[in-house]
Amino acid sequence: MERDGLRLAYPDLVERIRPIFERNGCSPGVARLLAENCAAAERDGAHSHGLFRLKGYVSTLNADGWVDGRAVPKVEDAAPGFLRIDGRNGFTVPALAAGRALAVEKTRANGVCILAIRNSHHLGALSLDVEPFAEEGLVALAFINSMRAVVPHGGRRAVFGTNPIAFASPRAKGLPFVFDQATSVMANGDVQIAAREGRALPPGTGIDRNGEPTTHPKALLDGGALNAFGGYKGATLAMMVEILCAALVGGKFSHEVDLAAHPGAATPHTGQSFILIDPACGRGALPGFAERVEELIAEIHAAGQERLPGDRRHAARETSERAGILVGREMLAAIDAMAAG
């Protein structure tokens, strides 16, 4: 035990939090997948999607009728290059796991595959969804919408979710290049952390319930909304994500997600779409894909950019694997209390 907490190996942290999910209604398989996802985010320094989310998972699982922690996803082979998964009102992580092998098989056979998940709930980091595909040599794009939290450009109330986009690509050297970013100026989880810690938000982050600019996280969370990053450009991307994850998938738009009848619910009941590409298909005499990616990265570094998106996450992972994942004393107490019920 350190002064500020306890360092745990990744498997030990998984086993420490897995019972929380089982105690609150998840099947053993779903509990393990969610625990692994949560612990992996914490390992990678993505704290807004790691242990911080446990209370949200617990309250959601206990919100009557909102999510089914024992749902068995239905995988639908829709077309040679199109795979649909009905999450059956369960979590997206096990839905993705259920269709992952077939999605990879289709991508290898056709060069590309669309994977569309509907009727599901997601609270994790999107980077964890796409990186495993890149580790197998595929390029992966993922999109997910959520509950309304972002105001359209020039609007006065929320319509879009924070609607993250994630991308992963193999490299010739080192770990895959991965980025995961919201189309809002800030992830909603980061706003919650700022509210908990009593920190002001940067100017331009969002509006209050009256449509006026605010730097107070609690005012933004209490009926306000985040801005999209980059003004109208980010808002356009947020709209694209809504189309890909609701209209295409057959799920809800962010503004259609209504938590009011389910006190304690914290997860968006929406959809997620993936575009998977096998860069080896059809290359013929073209230069190796991963080598070309490495050439671009070298040029970026030569131009003066020292750190790529994802580098900090990989550095945090290396530290966690070497020294253990530091879990603060307060969080340890909260974990033990949730595990005890």
Secondary structure, 3 states (H helix, E strand, C coil): CECCEEEECHHHHHHHHHHHHHHCCCCHHHHHHHHHHHHHHHHCCCHHHCHHHHHHHHHHHCCCCCCCCCCCCEEEEEECCEEEEEEEEEEHHHHHHHHHHHHHHHHHHHCEEEEEEEEEECCCCCHHHHHHHHHCCCEEEEEECCCCCEECCCCCCCCECCCCEEEEECCCCCCCEEEEECCECCCHHHHHHHHHHCCCCCCCCEECCCCCEECCHHHHHCCCEEEECCCHHHHHHHHHHHHHHHHCCCCCCHHHCCCCCCCCCCCCEEEEEEEEECCCCCCCCCCCHHHHHHHHHHHHHHCCCCCCCCHHHHHHHHHHHHHCEEEEHHHHHHHHHHHHC
